[in-house]
């Protein structure tokens, strides 16, 4: 369940950044510039989404209440998931945008 949630958020963030990069490519930017602008321009929404998911999982991770200790490990795993995921996406997504950009896009 936690992996599905993390994958869903990661996919949504990727679609957000790649769409922004493709728009930049269509406006005539070079692939390097489009990837950079997409990564920096969409950093705040991506971080806000990750932070919202982390804050939403805190009550589950605390394991308070009856039967809370059963769900606490799931909450903790989901909280720990966005950090490496966002780090990897910040490193690898711009390079993939540059690599797979259509030939002749940009100036």
NUMI-433591 format. One record per residue: x, y, z of N, C-alpha, C in turn. Coordinates in steps of 0.1 Angstrom, whole numbers. Example, Ala and Ser with C-alpha at 12.3 -4.5 7.8 and 13.67 -1.06 7.14 Angstrom:
[rec [132 -57 78] [123 -45 78] [132 -33 78]],
[rec [128 -22 71] [137 -11 71] [129 0 79]],
***
This chain:
[rec [8 -12 0] [0 0 0] [9 13 0]],
[rec [19 12 8] [28 24 9] [36 26 -4]],
[rec [40 15 -10] [47 16 -23] [38 21 -34]],
[rec [26 17 -34] [16 22 -44] [15 37 -42]],
[rec [13 42 -30] [12 56 -27] [24 64 -32]],
[rec [36 59 -28] [48 66 -32] [50 66 -48]],
[rec [47 55 -54] [48 55 -69] [38 64 -75]],
[rec [26 65 -70] [16 74 -75] [21 89 -74]],
[rec [26 93 -63] [31 106 -61] [43 109 -70]],
[rec [52 99 -71] [64 101 -80] [60 102 -94]],
[rec [50 94 -99] [45 95 -112] [39 109 -115]],
[rec [31 114 -106] [25 127 -107] [35 138 -108]],
[rec [45 137 -100] [56 147 -100] [64 146 -113]],
[rec [66 134 -118] [74 133 -131] [66 138 -142]],
[rec [53 135 -143] [44 141 -153] [44 156 -153]],
[rec [44 162 -141] [44 176 -140] [57 182 -146]],
[rec [68 177 -142] [81 182 -147] [83 179 -162]],
[rec [80 168 -167] [82 164 -181] [73 173 -190]],
[rec [61 175 -185] [52 183 -193] [57 197 -194]],
[rec [62 203 -183] [68 216 -183] [80 217 -193]],
[rec [88 206 -192] [100 206 -201] [96 205 -216]],
[rec [86 197 -219] [81 196 -233] [76 209 -238]],
[rec [69 216 -229] [64 229 -233] [75 239 -236]],
[rec [86 238 -228] [97 246 -230] [104 243 -243]],
[rec [105 230 -246] [111 225 -259] [103 231 -271]],
[rec [90 230 -270] [81 235 -281] [82 250 -283]],
[rec [86 257 -272] [88 272 -273] [102 275 -279]],
[rec [110 265 -282] [123 268 -288] [135 267 -279]],
[rec [134 263 -267] [145 262 -258] [153 250 -262]],
[rec [166 250 -259] [175 238 -261] [171 228 -251]],
[rec [174 215 -253] [170 205 -243] [177 207 -230]],
[rec [189 212 -229] [196 215 -216] [188 226 -209]],
[rec [185 236 -216] [178 248 -209] [164 244 -205]],
[rec [157 236 -214] [144 232 -210] [143 223 -198]],
[rec [153 214 -197] [154 205 -185] [157 212 -173]],
[rec [166 222 -174] [170 230 -162] [158 238 -157]],
[rec [151 245 -167] [140 253 -163] [129 245 -157]],
[rec [127 233 -163] [116 224 -157] [120 219 -143]],
[rec [132 216 -141] [137 211 -128] [136 222 -117]],
[rec [140 234 -121] [140 245 -111] [127 251 -110]],
[rec [119 252 -121] [106 258 -120] [96 250 -113]],
[rec [97 237 -113] [87 228 -107] [92 222 -94]],
[rec [103 227 -89] [108 222 -77] [99 224 -65]],
[rec [94 236 -64] [85 240 -53] [72 231 -53]],
[rec [65 230 -64] [53 221 -64] [56 206 -60]],
[rec [67 201 -65] [71 188 -62] [74 186 -47]],
[rec [81 196 -41] [84 195 -27] [72 197 -19]],
[rec [63 205 -23] [50 207 -16] [42 194 -16]],
[rec [42 187 -27] [34 174 -27] [40 164 -18]],
[rec [54 163 -18] [61 154 -9] [58 158 5]],
[rec [59 170 9] [57 175 22] [43 172 27]],
[rec [33 174 18] [19 171 22] [17 156 25]],
[rec [24 148 17] [23 133 19] [29 130 33]],
[rec [41 135 35] [48 133 48] [39 137 60]],
[rec [34 149 59] [26 154 70] [13 146 72]],
[rec [7 141 61] [-4 133 62] [-2 119 68]],
[rec [11 115 68] [14 101 73] [19 102 88]],
[rec [21 114 93] [26 115 107] [17 108 117]],
[rec [4 111 116] [-5 104 126] [-4 89 125]],
[rec [-3 84 113] [-2 69 112] [11 64 117]],
[rec [22 72 115] [35 68 119] [37 68 134]],
[rec [29 77 141] [30 78 155] [24 65 162]],
[rec [14 59 155] [8 47 160] [0 49 173]],
[rec [-7 60 174] [-15 62 186] [-29 56 184]],
[rec [-35 53 195] [-48 48 195] [-48 32 194]],
[rec [-60 27 194] [-62 13 194] [-58 7 181]],
[rec [-49 -3 181] [-44 -9 169] [-35 -1 161]],
[rec [-31 11 166] [-22 19 159] [-8 14 156]],
[rec [-4 5 165] [10 -1 163] [11 -10 151]],
[rec [-1 -14 146] [-1 -23 134] [3 -14 122]],
[rec [-2 -2 121] [-1 6 109] [12 15 110]],
[rec [18 16 122] [29 26 123] [41 23 114]],
[rec [45 10 112] [56 8 102] [53 12 88]],
[rec [40 11 84] [36 15 71] [38 31 70]],
[rec [33 38 80] [34 52 80] [49 56 80]],
[rec [57 50 87] [71 53 88] [78 50 74]],
[rec [74 40 68] [80 36 55] [76 46 44]],
[rec [64 51 45] [59 60 35] [66 74 37]],
[rec [68 77 50] [75 90 53] [89 89 48]],
[rec [96 78 49] [110 77 44] [111 75 29]],
[rec [100 72 23] [101 69 8] [103 82 0]],
[rec [97 93 2] [98 105 -7] [112 110 -7]],
[rec [120 109 3] [133 116 3] [142 110 -7]],
[rec [145 97 -7] [153 91 -18] [147 92 -32]],
[rec [134 91 -32] [127 92 -45] [129 106 -51]],
[rec [126 116 -44] [128 130 -49] [142 133 -52]],
[rec [152 128 -44] [166 130 -47] [170 124 -61]],
[rec [165 111 -63] [168 104 -75] [162 111 -87]],
[rec [150 116 -85] [143 123 -96] [150 136 -100]],
[rec [154 143 -89] [161 156 -92] [174 154 -99]],
[rec [180 142 -97] [193 140 -104] [191 134 -118]],
[rec [182 125 -120] [181 117 -132] [171 123 -142]],
[rec [161 129 -138] [150 133 -147] [155 144 -157]],
[rec [163 154 -153] [168 164 -163] [177 157 -174]],
[rec [185 148 -170] [194 141 -179] [186 133 -189]],
[rec [175 127 -185] [167 119 -194] [159 128 -203]],
[rec [155 139 -199] [148 149 -207] [158 153 -219]],
[rec [170 156 -215] [180 160 -225] [183 149 -235]],
[rec [184 137 -230] [188 125 -238] [177 122 -248]],
[rec [165 122 -243] [154 117 -252] [146 128 -259]],
[rec [151 140 -258] [145 152 -265] [146 149 -280]],
[rec [136 153 -288] [136 151 -302] [148 158 -308]],
[rec [154 152 -318] [165 159 -325] [160 171 -332]],
[rec [168 182 -331] [165 194 -338] [156 203 -330]],
[rec [153 199 -317] [144 207 -309] [153 218 -303]],
[rec [148 230 -302] [155 241 -297] [164 247 -307]],
[rec [172 257 -303] [181 263 -313] [195 258 -311]],
***
